Amino acid sequence: MCLNKSLGILSLLSLVLVSCRVETPNGQVPSDYLNQAKTVVGDYKGSMQGGQSGTLSVRLSGTKVVVSFSSKLLSCGGSIGTLQAIDADNSGVQAAYLGLSKASCVEGQELILSPSAGMKSFTAQVVKESHDVQTCPSDSQVMDCHSQAMHESDNCSQDSGNYSQCIQQANDDYDSCSDCSTQTEYTYITGTFVRK
């Protein structure tokens, strides 16, 4: 199971839950999550945006998850494939990623199912489209960054054995002040499925 123990700010013995991705070879549920998988077996009524209403069936065949939908999942089709991975933390599975045949109206090739806390429903998502967004620092942010890098350079001690490394790091920091970053933003088609 995924668990990360770290020191908390308020308590030295606090636990921090960290979600991690667990691969599921051949759609097999890892033994640590099999009991939770058994609790979600059943039929769920609902639909995806633009799709037809129907029944999402979740079954176990041994340790393999089998998910099907009774009608068109999306307006442009799409059939549900094998369980590819799960996101899990110490409290259990947070999301399941199932293969999805690439339908003409979506970019995504995965159906993401996130169970509710009581395992009575699923929220479903498929990536409709994605695009890259570039973010660059403002002039004042660049000036503040340059000031910080020069301060770092001033604090490098010539008496220490790592003076040249310290100066190089300060110069690298200075040079990177105006670097832009690119992030991918996603638009999802969503749906809700409630246990019958």
N, C-alpha and C positions, 0 to 999 in steps of 0.2 A: 504494500500500500504506500501511497505517497504521504509522507509526513516529514516536516522540517522542524526540528526543535531549535529554537534560538532564544536568546535573552531578551526579555521584554523590557520596555522602558519603566513600567510601573512595578513589575515583579520579575525577579530573576528566574522564576520557574514557569513563566507563561509559555504557552504553545502558540506558534503561528502556523495557521493552516495555509499550505501552498498547493495550488492546483498544478497537476502535471498531466501530460499526455501519455497514455498507456496504449501501445499498439496492440491490436487484436489479430494475430495471424490467422488467416482462413476464417475470420468471423467468430473465433472462439473467445468466449468471455473468460478472462483470467480468474483463477479460483478465488482470489481475494474479493471479487465482485459478483460471484455467482449467486449468492443468497439475495443480494439486492436485485439482480436481474430477474430472479424468480418472482419478486414482488410486483414487477411491472408487466408480467405476462397477462394478456387480456386484449379486449377490444375497446377502441377509443373512437368516438364520433367527432367529426369536425371537418375542416377544409383549410386549404391554403388560399391566400388572396388570389382571386381570379380562377381558382380551380373549382372542381365539383365537390359537393359535400359527400362524405363517404365514411367508411370504417377503416381505421388504421389498426391492423392486427399485429400484435407482438407475441411471438412464440419462441420457445426454446426447443431445439432438436439436439439433445445431449447438452453440450456446452455452447452450441452455436445459436446465435440470435437470428431469427427469421422474421423480417418485417414486410408486410404487404399492405396495399391500399386497394379498396374495393372499386374505385373508379379512377378518373383522371386526376392525378395528384396536382398537376399544373395545367393551365389552359393549353400549353403546347406539349403535353404528355409528360414523359419522365417516369422511369421505373426504378424502384428501390432495389439496391444491390446489397452486398455483404457489409457487415459491420467492419469498419476499418480501424477505428480507435475510439477511446473514451478519454474524457477529461475527468480526473478524480482528485479528491483531497481526502483528508482524514474522516470526513463525514460521509463519504461515498461518491457515487458517480454524479457528476454535474452536467455532463453532456455526452451524447453518443453520436459518432460520425459514421453515416452509412453512405455507401456509394450511390450515386444517382446518375442514370444515363443522361448524357448531355442533351438537354432539350433546347430547342431553338430560341426560347425566350429568356434563358438564364445563362450566365457564365459559369455558375457553380456546378461542381460535379459531386457535391456532398449534400446530403440531407442531415441537418444538425437537429437532434432531438434533445431537449432539456427537460427533465422531469420536474414536476412541482415538489414542494417539500413533503407533501403527504402521498406522493406517487399516484395521485388521482387524475393527473392530466400531464400533457406534454405541450411545450411550446416548440414549434418547428420553424426552421429557417433554411433558406437556400439563397446563396449569393446571386442577386439579379444582375448586378454590374459593379465594376470597380473602376476607380480612376486614381491616378497619382496626384497629390497636392504638394507643391513645393512651398516651404516656409523659410523665409530669410529674416535674419535679425534686423531690427530697425537701426537707424544711425546712432541713436543714443545707446542702444544695447551694444553695438560695436565699440563705441567710445568707452563704455564702462568695462568691456572685456579687455580692450587695449590697456586701460589704466591698471586693471588687475594683473595682466601679464607683465607690465613694466614693474609693478610692485613686487611680483615674484622674482623678477630679474635682480632688482635692488637687494632682495633678501638673500641672494646666493652668496655664500661665504667663500672667499678666495682661499681661506685657510683649510677648508675641507677638501677631501680627496675627490669629491664629485662635483667640483665647481663647473667644469665644462658640460657635464650632463645637466646640471641645474639650469645653466644659461640656455642650452639647447632646448630643454623642455619649455622654458619661458618663451623662447622664440617660436617654437611650434604652437604654443597656446596663442601667441599674438597673431600668428599667421592664420589660425583657424577661426578667429573671431567673426569673420564675415561669411563663414561657410553656411550654406543653406542645407536644409534637410528635406527629404522627400518621404512622405507617408502615403500609404495606400488607404483610401476610404472606400467603404463598401455600402451598397444599398441592398437590402434583403427583401425577399418575399417571405412573409411570415404566415403562420397559421396556429391554431389552437385545437387540440384534440383532448376530449374529456372522456374518462372511463364510463362505459355504458352501465 
